[in-house]
Amino acid sequence: MTGAVGLLDFLAGSGPQKAAVLADLDGCLISGAQLLPHALDLFDRCGDRLWIVSNNSSDTADTLAARLAAMGFAMQAAQIVLAGEETIRRVAQERPGQRVAVHAAEPLCALARQLGLITDHNAPDVAILARDPGFCLASLTRLTAQVARGLPLIVTNPDLNHPDPEGHPVPETGALLAALTAAVPGLAIPTVGKPRPDLLQLALARAGVAPADAVFIGDTPETDGAAARAAGVEFVLLRRPGTLSGTPPEAQPC
């Protein structure tokens, strides 16, 4: 498919017949605490071939599955791959038992502790930046000083925002990163989420499906589309909520 399409258009095509259907979350299946139109139709059509692959850096798969269940979307946690959770797991594997400044919501902080990491914002060995609802000027000041002194930093995802139910932008991890890089220019900071292909590759490995037998649906060409290309997976661009039919997300009128 070329150009942005609605989820109903996708359901009418051959995409849902793929061995694995990978789907972004915000702007595709949900917006805030609301299911988007035809999300349940996608779930009913694809069943256990549906995987959520998201740059969400607030939830773990378990907490997201619980949130979705409250909306009537009974997605299994095992079918959910999230940038925030995978970042924590990667750091725990590569730096076991280290002191980590986890700038994130409580579910990710709790996961870090569960995996044996020591959460410490004062004398950390490494820092993780996610979508932290408590991130403030004091947090930025401390992290700026630490990074300027050479503290390794890993960022869950570069997204600047995600859409609310009316299509208005909600700040994301990338907005926090933009503040940091404004204070410390020239930083080269590794990320785990899209546009890197890591999350898609992890979902495909768990599903036991080759890239050519999968499709990925998302609403952001710069992250979702780039990740799909890097992973060798067919990509379908979905229209964001609140956008006009046939108009790309980046070309919406003011």
C-alpha positions as CSV (number, residue, x, y, z in Angstrom):
1,M,0.0,0.0,0.0
2,T,1.1,3.6,-0.7
3,G,0.1,6.6,1.3
4,A,-1.7,6.5,4.7
5,V,-4.7,4.3,5.0
6,G,-7.3,3.6,7.7
7,L,-7.3,0.5,9.8
8,L,-10.5,-0.6,8.1
9,D,-8.7,-0.3,4.7
10,F,-5.9,-2.5,6.0
11,L,-8.4,-5.1,7.2
12,A,-9.9,-5.2,3.7
13,G,-6.6,-6.1,2.1
14,S,-4.3,-9.1,2.3
15,G,-2.1,-7.8,5.2
16,P,-4.1,-9.5,8.0
17,Q,-3.4,-12.9,6.4
18,K,0.3,-12.6,7.1
19,A,1.9,-15.1,9.5
20,A,2.7,-12.2,11.8
21,V,1.0,-8.8,12.0
22,L,3.1,-6.4,14.0
23,A,1.3,-3.2,15.1
24,D,2.4,0.0,16.7
25,L,0.3,1.1,19.7
26,D,-0.4,4.8,20.2
27,G,-2.2,6.3,17.2
28,C,-2.9,2.8,15.7
29,L,-4.7,0.8,18.3
30,I,-5.2,3.2,21.2
31,S,-5.1,6.8,22.1
32,G,-4.8,7.5,25.8
33,A,-7.3,5.2,27.5
34,Q,-9.4,4.8,24.4
35,L,-9.4,2.0,21.8
36,L,-9.3,3.4,18.3
37,P,-12.0,2.3,15.7
38,H,-11.6,-1.2,14.3
39,A,-8.8,-2.1,16.8
40,L,-10.9,-4.9,18.1
41,D,-11.7,-6.0,14.5
42,L,-7.9,-6.4,14.0
43,F,-7.6,-8.4,17.2
44,D,-10.5,-10.7,16.2
45,R,-9.1,-11.1,12.7
46,C,-5.5,-11.9,13.6
47,G,-5.7,-13.5,17.0
48,D,-2.4,-14.8,18.2
49,R,-0.7,-13.7,15.0
50,L,-1.0,-10.1,16.2
51,W,2.0,-8.5,18.0
52,I,2.2,-5.1,19.6
53,V,5.6,-3.6,18.8
54,S,5.8,-0.1,20.4
55,N,8.2,2.6,21.5
56,N,6.1,2.8,24.7
57,S,8.5,3.6,27.5
58,S,6.1,3.9,30.4
59,D,4.8,0.4,30.7
60,T,6.0,-3.2,30.9
61,A,4.2,-5.8,28.8
62,D,2.3,-6.9,32.0
63,T,1.1,-3.4,32.9
64,L,0.2,-2.6,29.3
65,A,-1.7,-5.9,29.0
66,A,-3.7,-5.0,32.1
67,R,-4.5,-1.5,30.7
68,L,-5.6,-3.0,27.4
69,A,-7.8,-5.5,29.2
70,A,-9.6,-2.7,31.0
71,M,-10.4,-1.3,27.5
72,G,-11.7,-4.7,26.4
73,F,-8.6,-5.6,24.4
74,A,-7.4,-9.0,25.8
75,M,-3.9,-9.0,24.4
76,Q,-1.5,-11.4,26.0
77,A,1.7,-9.9,27.6
78,A,3.8,-12.4,25.7
79,Q,2.7,-10.8,22.5
80,I,3.8,-7.3,23.5
81,V,7.3,-5.9,22.8
82,L,8.1,-2.5,24.3
83,A,11.1,-0.2,24.0
84,G,11.2,0.8,27.6
85,E,11.0,-2.8,29.0
86,E,13.5,-4.1,26.4
87,T,16.0,-1.3,27.3
88,I,15.8,-2.2,31.0
89,R,16.3,-5.9,30.2
90,R,19.2,-5.2,28.0
91,V,21.0,-3.1,30.6
92,A,20.3,-5.7,33.3
93,Q,21.9,-8.3,31.0
94,E,24.9,-6.3,29.9
95,R,25.5,-4.5,33.3
96,P,24.2,-6.9,36.0
97,G,23.9,-5.5,39.4
98,Q,25.1,-2.0,38.4
99,R,23.8,1.3,39.8
100,V,21.4,2.8,37.3
101,A,19.7,6.2,37.2
102,V,16.3,5.2,35.8
103,H,14.5,8.2,34.5
104,A,11.2,6.5,33.9
105,A,7.7,5.7,35.2
106,E,7.4,3.4,38.2
107,P,6.7,0.2,36.2
108,L,10.1,0.4,34.6
109,C,11.8,1.4,37.8
110,A,10.2,-1.6,39.5
111,L,11.3,-3.9,36.7
112,A,14.9,-2.6,37.0
113,R,14.9,-3.5,40.7
114,Q,13.3,-6.9,40.0
115,L,16.1,-7.7,37.5
116,G,18.8,-6.9,40.1
117,L,19.8,-3.4,39.1
118,I,20.3,-0.8,41.9
119,T,18.3,2.4,41.1
120,D,20.5,5.3,42.1
121,H,20.3,8.9,40.7
122,N,23.2,10.3,42.7
123,A,26.1,8.0,41.9
124,P,25.0,5.8,39.0
125,D,27.2,3.7,36.6
126,V,24.8,4.4,33.8
127,A,21.6,6.3,33.1
128,I,18.4,5.3,31.2
129,L,16.1,8.0,29.9
130,A,12.5,7.0,29.2
131,R,9.2,8.8,29.3
132,D,9.5,10.0,32.9
133,P,6.3,11.8,34.1
134,G,8.3,13.2,37.1
135,F,11.2,14.6,35.0
136,C,11.7,18.2,35.9
137,L,14.3,21.0,35.7
138,A,16.1,19.5,38.7
139,S,16.2,16.1,36.9
140,L,17.5,17.7,33.8
141,T,20.2,19.7,35.7
142,R,21.5,16.6,37.5
143,L,21.4,14.4,34.3
144,T,23.1,17.2,32.3
145,A,26.0,17.4,34.8
146,Q,26.4,13.6,34.9
147,V,26.4,13.2,31.1
148,A,28.8,16.1,30.7
149,R,31.2,14.3,33.0
150,G,31.0,11.1,30.8
151,L,28.2,9.1,32.4
152,P,26.9,6.5,29.8
153,L,23.3,7.2,28.8
154,I,20.9,4.9,27.0
155,V,17.6,6.3,25.6
156,T,14.6,4.1,25.2
157,N,13.2,5.8,22.1
158,P,13.6,9.0,20.1
159,D,9.9,9.9,19.6
160,L,9.1,13.6,20.3
161,N,5.4,13.0,20.8
162,H,2.5,10.6,20.3
163,P,-1.1,11.7,19.4
164,D,-3.9,12.1,21.8
165,P,-7.5,11.2,20.8
166,E,-7.9,14.5,19.0
167,G,-4.6,14.2,17.2
168,H,-2.8,16.7,19.4
169,P,0.8,15.9,20.4
170,V,1.6,14.5,23.8
171,P,5.3,14.9,24.8
172,E,7.4,11.7,24.6
173,T,10.9,10.6,25.6
174,G,12.5,12.4,22.6
175,A,11.2,15.7,24.0
176,L,13.1,15.1,27.2
177,L,16.2,14.1,25.1
178,A,15.9,17.3,23.1
179,A,16.2,19.3,26.3
180,L,19.3,17.4,27.3
181,T,21.0,17.7,23.9
182,A,20.2,21.4,23.9
183,A,22.2,21.7,27.2
184,V,24.9,19.2,26.1
185,P,25.2,19.5,22.3
186,G,26.9,16.8,20.2
187,L,25.9,13.8,22.2
188,A,25.9,10.5,20.4
189,I,23.3,8.5,22.5
190,P,22.3,4.9,21.7
191,T,18.6,4.1,21.6
192,V,16.8,0.7,21.6
193,G,13.4,1.5,20.1
194,K,12.3,2.3,16.6
195,P,13.7,3.4,14.1
196,R,16.2,0.7,15.0
197,P,14.9,-2.7,13.9
198,D,15.6,-4.4,17.3
199,L,12.0,-4.6,18.5
200,L,10.6,-5.9,15.3
201,Q,13.4,-8.5,15.1
202,L,12.7,-9.6,18.7
203,A,8.9,-10.0,17.9
204,L,9.7,-12.0,14.8
205,A,12.1,-14.2,16.6
206,R,9.5,-14.9,19.3
207,A,6.8,-15.6,16.7
208,G,9.1,-17.8,14.7
209,V,8.2,-15.9,11.5
210,A,10.5,-14.7,8.7
211,P,10.5,-10.9,7.8
212,A,9.0,-11.7,4.4
213,D,6.0,-13.4,6.0
214,A,5.2,-10.4,8.3
215,V,3.7,-7.0,8.0
216,F,4.1,-4.0,10.3
217,I,1.4,-1.2,10.7
218,G,2.3,2.1,12.2
219,D,1.5,5.8,12.0
220,T,5.0,7.3,11.9
221,P,7.2,6.9,8.8
222,E,10.3,8.2,10.5
223,T,10.3,5.6,13.2
224,D,7.8,2.8,12.3
225,G,8.6,2.9,8.6
226,A,12.3,3.1,9.0
227,A,12.3,0.2,11.5
228,A,10.3,-1.9,9.1
229,R,12.7,-1.2,6.2
230,A,15.7,-2.1,8.4
231,A,14.0,-5.3,9.5
232,G,13.0,-6.3,5.9
233,V,9.3,-6.2,6.8
234,E,6.4,-4.8,4.7
235,F,5.2,-1.5,6.1
236,V,1.7,-0.1,6.0
237,L,1.3,3.6,7.1
238,L,-1.9,4.2,9.1
239,R,-3.7,7.5,9.4
240,R,-3.4,9.1,12.9
241,P,-6.6,10.0,14.8
242,G,-7.8,13.4,13.9
243,T,-6.1,13.5,10.5
244,L,-7.8,13.9,7.1
245,S,-8.3,10.9,4.8
246,G,-5.4,10.6,2.3
247,T,-3.3,13.3,4.1
248,P,0.1,12.2,5.5
249,P,0.6,12.8,9.2
250,E,3.4,15.3,8.6
251,A,1.2,17.3,6.2
252,Q,-1.9,18.1,8.3
253,P,-3.2,21.6,8.2
254,C,-2.7,23.9,11.2
